């Protein structure tokens, strides 16, 4: 299956948006809107659970949604029913991590007659659901988009799967940025004098070839230093690193 030009542009735009959200609060606020726009959906939710497969117990650790539909009663019912949910059964059998639709397992009439609908999804006003397993902080997590009546297409499933690594990485970056905003002096990261020089130019938006020219070094040498800088800062890309460095510089008064 191939995406249309329009679908590819929507996918690319959403990926770029995911990586624009600079802290976790902004990420949680803006991501639901981005997903709902991309998939023309009516509802978005992120759910994370602590699961005990032996005792068949589940506890919700975190959830956020596009609008307030989830009540404490809904959470309790979902926790009680989670192990009987078709998605949970599918993944507990060790099958491939992929986006799943409710319609993969039951018809709309069957779903509306189920205990899941009566206890949870009826209150959420959701008839069609497309969910994707993602990396959680402390438990098992998924992002879901929902609609009333209109089901999601196979193309939507493909696009959701393509977004998975980008969602995971962008969320991790947003969390790192939030941690960095609680600024620590740059000295706490134990950068060498040369790494500190390179870090300064990274915070100024310079790329490795530019830094190599400025400092009279080989590009490969700058790349090696960058690898160590990212490792010491605890981040995986230079955008998050630049924010950490800039905030550390503000905290110390200079870089």
N, C-alpha and C positions, 0 to 999 in steps of 0.2 A: 504494500500500500504506500502510495506517495502523497505527500501533502501538496495542496495547491499553493500557488504563489501567495495568495492572501493568507492562508493558514500559516505558511512559513514566516511571513512577515509578522503575524500576530505572535507566533512562538518566539521569534527573535526579540520583539519588543518587550514581551513579558520577561524574558531572561534578563535583558538589560535593566528592566525595572527592579527585579529581585535584587540585583547587585547594587542598586542605587540607595537602598535603605540603610542609613548609616548607623543606626542603633536598634536594639531589639524592640523598643517601644514603637518606633516608627515602622519597623518590619511587621509587627503584629497588627498595626493599624492599617497599613497599606496593602499587604499581601492579599487579604480577602477581596478587596476591590479589584486588584489586578487579575486574579483568577476568575472572578465573576464576569469581568468584561471579556476576557479571552474566550470563555466557554458559554457566554450568554446564559449564565446560571443565576438562580435566585437566592442561593444560600451557600455559605462557606463555613467550614468548621475545622479546627485542629483539635485532635483529642490524643491524650497520652495516658497510658495505663501502666500500673504495676501489676503484672500478671503472675499468679501462682498456679502453674499448670497441674501440679499434683493435687492441691486442695481445690482446684477449679474456682479460684476466687480472683476478683479483679478490683482494683481501686483506682479511680481517676486521679491522676496527678496534676493535670493541667488541661484546660480547654480554652479556646478563644474562637469567636465566631463573628460573622459579618453583621449580625444584629442579635439582640438579646432574645433568644428563643429557648435556651436551656435553663431549666429550673433545677433546684436541688433535688426535687422528686424525680425529674427526668434522669439526673445523674445516677441516683440510687437504682432506678429501674434498669438503666443501661449496664451498670456494674453487675447486677444480678443476672442479666440476660446475655452478657458478652460471650460467654463460652458456647452459647447455643446459636450465636449469629453465624450465618453461612460464611462470611468473610473469615471469621476467627477459625472455624473448622478447616477451611481451605488452607490457611497459612500454617496451622498446627500440624497439618499433614506433610509439611516440608516442601510445599510446591513453590514454584518460582514467584519472586516478588514482582507483582505486576498490578496495575490498576484493575479494579473489579467493579462491575455494575451489579446492582440488585437483580436486574433482569437476566444475569447469567445463571441465576439459581431459581427464580420463581417468576410467575406472571404477575401482573399488577393486581389482579383479583386475589391471587394467592397471598401476595404481600399484604394487601389490605385486610385479609382475614387472619393474619398471623398475630402472635402476641407481641412481636416487635413493633408492629404498626400501632396496636392499641396502647402499648405502654410507652413508646418513645416517639416513633416517626410521625404518628398522627399529630402529636403536640408540636413537633418541629415543622409540620406542614410540608412534608417531603414524601413524594411518591417515587421519584427516580433519584438514584444516588450513584456517584462515581467516586471511589475512594482509592487512595494511593498510600502504601506504607512508606514512611520516611524515618529518618534517624531521630530518635528521641533523646532527651537529655538524661533521663533516668529510667525510662521504661519503653514500652512498645507504643509507637505513635503512627498516626495516619492523618492525611489531609483529605477532606471530602468536599465535593460540590453537590448541591441538591436542587431539584426542580419539583414543581407540582405538575404531574401528568406527563410532561415531555421528557422522554428518555434521552440518554447520551449516546452518541454514535461511536463506531469503532475508530473513527478519526480522532474523536475526543480522547479515547483511551490511549491511542498512540501518542498524542501530544502531551497528555498527562505523564506518561512514562518518560518521555523525553525531558520533561521538566524536573524529574526527581533529583538527579545529581545537582542541578542548579539550585533547587530549593534547599537541599541539605547544606551546600557550601555557603549560600548567601545567608542562611540563618546563622551558621557558625560564625561567619564574618561579623554579622550584626551583634552577636553576643560578645565577641572579642572587642569590638569597638566600644560597646557599653562598659565593658570592664576597663578599657583604656581610658574612658572618659573620667573614671575615678583616678585621675592622673597620678602617676608615680614618676619620680625623677628618672631621667634617662640612665643615671649611674646605676640604678638597681638592676638594669638589664645586662651589666657586665660587658658592654661593647668595648672593643679595642679602640685605640685612637683612630686607626684607619677606618674601622667600621662606623665610628661616630661621624667621621667626615662624609662617608658615603650616605649615612642615614640623613645627614643634613640635606644633601642634594635630592634624596628621595622625597623628603618632606617638601621640597621646592618643586616637585613635579618632574624632575629630570629622569630620563630613562638611562639604562645602562651604557649605551654608546656615548651619550652626552657626558655622563659622569666620568667615563674613561678618558675622554678628551680633556675635561676640566682638571682631572687629577693626574694626567699623564700616565695612565695605566692601560694595560690590555683589557679589552672587553671581557674576556674570559676570567681575568682576575677579579673584576668587579662582580661578575656573576657568582663567583665562588664566595666573595664577601657577602653578597646579598643572600645567598643560601644560609649562611651562618647568622646573619641579622634576623631573617625571618624565623629561624629556629629559636633564637634567644628571645625574640618578642612574642613567640607563641602564636604566630599567625601564618597563613599560607599564601598571602598575596601582598603585593606592594601597596595597594590602595589602603587596606587595613593597617599596614605597617606605617604608612605616611601619617595616618590619623593618630596612631599611638605615639609616634615620634613628635608630632606637632604639639600634642597635649602634654607630653613629657617636657618639651622645651618651654611651654608656657608656665608649667609648674616650677621649673628650676630657674626661669628667667632668661635662659639662653640654651642653645644646643651645644 
